[in-house]
Amino acid sequence: MPQPPLAAAHLSAKPGAPPDAATAAAVSLKTLVAAGRGPEAHEALGHLMAICQGRALRLAYHYLRDAADADEAVQDAFVKAFHHIDQYDPARPFGQWFLRIVVNAALDRARARRRHVDGRAWARDDAESQAIEAVASDEADAERQLLAAERWAAVRCAVDALPDRQRLVFTLSQIDGQSPADIAHTTGMSAATVRVHLFRALRRVRVALGATL
């Protein structure tokens, strides 16, 4: 399937919000696919990608800490969403459904990376990081609100050291602004499990920073 180029845009609606541009675009895509209108469906997919890619890239990057891996994970997620659009329930915000696909794609890529890399630390590349931040620059405030700018590097190191599930829940909560219920829907965990992982993640980050968030 030819993939339209990614456009620099972001998903403005938060999970759980009323129907938004992404949901409307997804409903249109689902209708076109069901009707067998291939060329129009691919055009609709490009529109949906333009709406959703900023938030998806941001989430994937904060989990994977690598721009190329994040981009590939998001591309994989869009392909999977297209092929499974018939399973999307228009009664729910598209962002919740799609971010779950993004999370799974990021997890798959992280597992594949660990199989090929033996204990190497993945250093942050400033140029790549700036490219990701430029794509989703409108959402940078959520990150800066965690702590003052001079402490953010320390937070990143502390978060990178978290176990996978704790890091995932922390990222969805503190970076994407999702509630425990939203995270449960995105990840497939129970809300209680999400709260436990979030509590443990916050405690580990506090200990690593030597201060209370």
N, C-alpha and C positions, 0 to 999 in steps of 0.2 A: 504494500500500500504506500503510495507516495505520501510523504509527510510534509505538510506546509511548514514554512520556516517559522520559528518561534518569534513572537513579537513582544516588545517590551511593554507589558501591561500588568495590572494586578487585579486581584479579586477583592473588591471593596467590602462585600458583605461578610459578616462573621457567621460561623456555624450557628444554626438555629434561627437565623433571621428570616423574615418573610421572603417570598419568592424574589429573586434578584436576577441580574443580567445573566449570570452563569446558569441558573436554573432554567430561565426562559430559552437560552441557547441550547441547553441540553435537551429540553423537551422538543425543540425544533429538529435537532439532530436525530433524536429517537424516531420522530414521525417520518422524516425523510428516509431513514434506513429501513423502517418497516414498509414504506411504500416502494422500496427498491429504486429510489432516485439517487443513484450512486454519485454522479458529478456534483449534484447539489449537496449531498451529504458530506462530501469531502470539503466543500466550501464552508459548510456549517461547522465542520470540525476545526478548520482553520480559525474561524471566528471564536469558537469556544476556547481554543488554545490561547488566543490573544487575551481573552478575559482572565483565564485561570493561571497562566504560566508563572507570573511573578510570585504569587503566594506559594505555589507548588515548588518552584526552584528554591525559594527561601527556606522552606521546611526541609527539603531534601539536603540542601547544603549544610544547614545547621546540624543535621544528623550525620552526614557523611564527611563533612569538612574537606571536600574536594570538588572543585567546580565541574570538572569533566564527568566525574561519577554522578554528581547531582543532575547534570543536564541529561545524561543517559538514563538515569532512573525516571526522570520526568517524561522523557520521550517514551520510555517503556510503558509508563502509566497511561499516557494518552492513547497509545496503541491498544492497550488492554481495555481502556474505557470505551474506545470506539467499537471494538469487537464484542463487548458485553453490554452495550448501551441498552439492549432489550431488557436487561435485568435492573436497570435504573428505575426507581419509583419516583415519578414526578411529584408525589405528595411531600417528598422530603427535599431539603436544599441540596442541590447538586454538589456543593462544596464538601459536605460531610461524606457523601458517597465517594467522590473523587479522591479526597485526601486519604481515605483508607487505602485506595489503590496506590497512591504515592508512597504511603508508609510501607506497604508491603514490597513495593519495588525497591525502596531504599534499603529495607532489611535484606532483600535478596542480594542486592549489590554489595552490601556490607559483608554478608556471609561469603560471597564469592571472593571479595578482596582479601578476607582473612585466610582463605585457602591458598592464596598465591603470595601472600606477604607474611613472612615469619618474624613477628615481633617488631617490625619497623614502626616508628612513630610517624604519623602522617602530618608533616609540618604544613602550616598555613602558607599559601602562596599569596602575597599581597595583591598582585595584579589580578589573579583569578577572583580573589575575594571582592575587590573593587568592582569587577564586572558583575558579580552576583548582586552586590549592593545597589549598583546602578539600575539593574532590572527591577528591583523591588524597593527603590529608594523611598517611596511613599510610606513604607511600613517600618522604616528604621526607628521610629520613635518607640515602638514597643520594646525593642532591644535596649535602647538607652535608658528606659525607665527602670530597668532591673536594678542598675547601680550607676553611679557616676562613671563617666567615660574612662577615667584613669583606672577603674577597678574592673572594667569589662574583660580585659585580657586575662585577669586572674580567674574570673568566673568561667570563661571559656575553657581554661585548663582544668578547672575543677569539674566542669560538666563532661569534658572529654574522658575523664577518669571514671565516670559512673558506669555501672553495669548497663548493658544494652537497654533493658526495659525501663530502668530508671531514667536513663538519658532521653529515651523516646518520650516518656510521660512528661519529664521536665521541659523538653523542647516544645511539646504541644501546649503545655500549660503556660509557660513563661514567655515563649517566643510567639506562638500563634494565638495565645489568649483564649484557649479553649477551656471550658468547664470540665469537671470530672465526667459528667454525663456525656458531653461531646467527645471527650477522649475515649470513653468506653465504646461509643459508636464507631469512632474512627479506627480503633485498634482491635476491637472484638473482645477486649478484656471486660470484666465486670467493673461497675463503678467502684465497688469496694476495693478491688485489686488495684485500680488506678490510684485511689486515695493512699493506699499503703505504699505503692511505688513512689508517689509524689512526696509523701512524708519522708521516706527514707532518702530520696534524692536531695530534698531541701536540707535535711540534716547533714548529709555528707558534704554538700556544698558549703554550708555554714562552718563545719569543722575545718574544711580545706582553706577557707578564707580567714578563719580565726575570728569571725564576727557574725552577727545576726543579720540576715537579709532584711 
